């Protein structure tokens, strides 16, 4: 099977990576398909199973780990697992697509290690921790405790930025989107 390229976008929650990934998916000339991750957490807001995530039970997630069905996985928060099924990437490659990921920092780096030549790993950096907190509060999808957990984790995640191939500083969303398009275009040609 012909392998496409893998484009990983990782960042602390609230950095804008999902918005940037959605913008990239709209660029037809990039031939991208979104890798839908699995998670053991419940859907938030308008999230749909099979579109935003594959929502599976904690037990099913752990069975997939034991069965080595994941390309990468991580317990991001206690009993909240996220991961990429190998079958998801194979399915998209079979369609002749380049695969784009919107995943946590640890998972993004694991994919880069497994496929160093095929992967562009991009870290989206927020303007500041304070701005991140403002963005997370504006979402109105999580409790204050969850937001504080995400902010505490963000400091650790920001320290991993130098391990990525590229860093996009998301101070201005339109600029960040344009920069992302150019990075991906140059990588896949």
C-alpha positions as CSV (number, residue, x, y, z in Angstrom):
1,X,0.0,0.0,0.0
2,X,1.2,3.5,-0.9
3,X,1.8,5.5,2.2
4,X,0.8,9.1,2.3
5,X,2.3,11.7,4.5
6,X,1.4,12.1,8.2
7,X,0.9,15.7,9.5
8,X,0.6,16.0,13.2
9,X,-0.7,19.1,15.0
10,X,-0.2,19.1,18.8
11,X,-0.6,21.8,21.4
12,X,-2.1,22.6,24.8
13,X,-5.8,22.6,24.9
14,X,-7.1,26.0,23.7
15,X,-4.1,26.9,21.5
16,X,-6.1,26.8,18.2
17,X,-4.8,23.6,16.8
18,X,-8.3,22.2,16.0
19,X,-9.3,25.4,14.2
20,X,-6.0,25.3,12.2
21,X,-6.6,21.6,11.3
22,X,-10.1,22.3,10.1
23,X,-8.8,25.1,7.9
24,X,-6.2,22.7,6.4
25,X,-8.9,20.1,5.7
26,X,-10.7,22.7,3.6
27,X,-7.7,23.0,1.3
28,X,-8.5,20.4,-1.4
29,X,-5.1,20.6,-3.0
30,X,-3.5,19.2,0.1
31,X,-5.4,15.9,-0.2
32,X,-5.8,15.6,3.5
33,X,-8.0,13.3,5.6
34,X,-8.6,13.6,9.3
35,X,-7.5,10.8,11.6
36,X,-10.3,10.3,14.0
37,X,-9.0,9.5,17.4
38,X,-10.6,7.1,20.0
39,X,-11.4,8.4,23.5
40,X,-12.8,6.9,26.6
41,X,-14.3,10.2,27.7
42,X,-17.9,11.3,27.1
43,X,-18.7,13.6,24.2
44,X,-18.7,17.3,24.9
45,X,-21.1,19.8,23.4
46,X,-21.9,19.0,19.8
47,X,-19.3,16.3,19.3
48,X,-20.3,13.3,17.2
49,X,-19.2,9.7,17.3
50,X,-17.3,8.8,14.2
51,X,-16.8,12.4,13.2
52,X,-15.0,14.1,16.1
53,X,-13.9,11.0,17.9
54,X,-14.7,7.3,18.2
55,X,-16.2,7.3,21.7
56,X,-15.6,3.9,23.3
57,X,-15.9,2.6,26.8
58,X,-12.9,2.6,29.1
59,X,-12.9,-1.2,29.1
60,X,-13.0,-1.4,25.3
61,X,-10.1,1.1,25.1
62,X,-8.0,-1.0,27.5
63,X,-8.8,-4.2,25.4
64,X,-7.5,-2.4,22.3
65,X,-4.3,-1.5,24.2
66,X,-3.8,-5.1,25.1
67,X,-4.5,-6.1,21.6
68,X,-1.9,-3.6,20.3
69,X,-4.4,-2.0,18.0
70,X,-3.2,1.5,18.7
71,X,-0.5,3.4,16.7
72,X,-0.3,5.6,19.8
73,X,-2.3,6.1,23.0
74,X,-2.1,8.1,26.2
75,X,-4.0,8.4,29.4
76,X,-4.3,12.2,29.1
77,X,-6.2,12.6,32.4
78,X,-7.2,10.0,34.9
79,X,-9.4,7.4,33.1
80,X,-9.5,9.7,30.0
81,X,-7.6,7.8,27.3
82,X,-7.0,9.0,23.8
83,X,-5.4,7.1,21.0
84,X,-5.1,6.5,17.2
85,X,-6.1,3.1,15.9
86,X,-3.6,1.7,13.3
87,X,-6.6,0.7,11.3
88,X,-7.7,4.3,11.0
89,X,-4.4,5.4,9.4
90,X,-4.3,2.4,7.1
91,X,-7.9,3.1,6.0
92,X,-7.0,6.7,5.0
93,X,-3.8,5.6,3.3
94,X,-5.8,3.1,1.3
95,X,-7.9,6.1,0.1
96,X,-4.7,7.7,-1.2
97,X,-4.8,10.5,1.4
98,X,-2.3,12.3,3.5
99,X,-3.4,11.9,7.1
100,X,-3.7,14.9,9.5
101,X,-3.8,14.5,13.3
102,X,-5.1,16.8,16.0
103,X,-3.7,15.0,19.0
104,X,-2.0,15.6,22.3
105,X,1.7,16.3,22.5
106,X,2.8,12.8,23.7
107,X,0.9,11.1,21.0
108,X,2.2,13.4,18.3
109,X,5.8,12.7,19.3
110,X,5.1,9.0,19.3
111,X,3.9,9.1,15.7
112,X,6.9,11.1,14.7
113,X,9.2,8.5,16.3
114,X,7.4,5.6,14.5
115,X,7.3,7.3,11.1
116,X,10.2,9.9,11.2
117,X,10.4,10.4,7.4
118,X,6.7,10.4,6.7
119,X,5.7,12.8,9.5
120,X,5.7,16.5,9.9
121,X,5.1,17.3,13.6
122,X,3.9,20.8,14.2
123,X,3.4,22.4,17.6
124,X,0.9,25.2,18.0
125,X,2.0,27.7,20.6
126,X,-0.5,30.0,22.3
127,X,0.4,33.6,23.1
128,X,0.5,32.9,26.8
129,X,-0.9,30.7,29.6
130,X,-3.2,33.5,30.6
131,X,-4.7,33.7,27.0
132,X,-5.1,29.9,27.1
133,X,-7.2,30.1,30.3
134,X,-9.4,32.8,28.7
135,X,-9.9,30.7,25.6
136,X,-10.8,27.6,27.6
137,X,-13.3,29.6,29.7
138,X,-14.9,31.0,26.6
139,X,-15.6,27.5,25.4
140,X,-18.0,26.9,28.4
141,X,-17.6,23.1,28.0
142,X,-15.7,22.3,31.1
143,X,-15.7,22.9,34.9
144,X,-13.2,25.3,36.5
145,X,-11.4,22.2,37.9
146,X,-11.0,20.7,34.4
147,X,-9.8,24.1,33.1
148,X,-7.2,24.3,35.9
149,X,-6.0,20.7,35.1
150,X,-5.6,21.7,31.4
151,X,-3.7,24.9,32.4
152,X,-1.3,22.9,34.7
153,X,-0.7,20.4,31.9
154,X,-0.1,23.2,29.3
155,X,3.1,24.3,31.1
156,X,4.5,20.8,30.7
157,X,3.4,20.5,27.1
158,X,4.9,23.9,26.2
159,X,8.3,22.6,27.3
160,X,8.1,19.9,24.6
161,X,7.7,22.4,21.7
162,X,11.4,22.2,20.7
163,X,11.0,18.4,20.0
164,X,8.6,19.2,17.1
165,X,9.7,19.9,13.5
166,X,8.0,23.3,13.4
167,X,6.4,25.7,15.9
168,X,3.5,27.9,14.8
169,X,3.0,30.8,17.2
170,X,-0.8,31.4,17.2
171,X,-0.9,35.1,18.2
172,X,-3.1,35.9,15.2
173,X,-5.3,33.1,13.9
174,X,-5.3,34.1,10.2
175,X,-1.5,34.3,10.2
176,X,-1.2,30.9,11.9
177,X,-3.6,29.4,9.4
178,X,-1.6,30.7,6.4
179,X,1.6,29.6,7.9
180,X,0.2,26.1,8.5
181,X,-0.9,25.9,4.8
182,X,2.5,26.8,3.6
183,X,4.2,24.3,5.9
184,X,2.0,21.4,4.8
185,X,2.3,22.3,1.1
186,X,6.1,22.3,1.3
187,X,6.1,19.0,3.2
188,X,3.8,17.0,0.9
189,X,5.2,18.1,-2.5
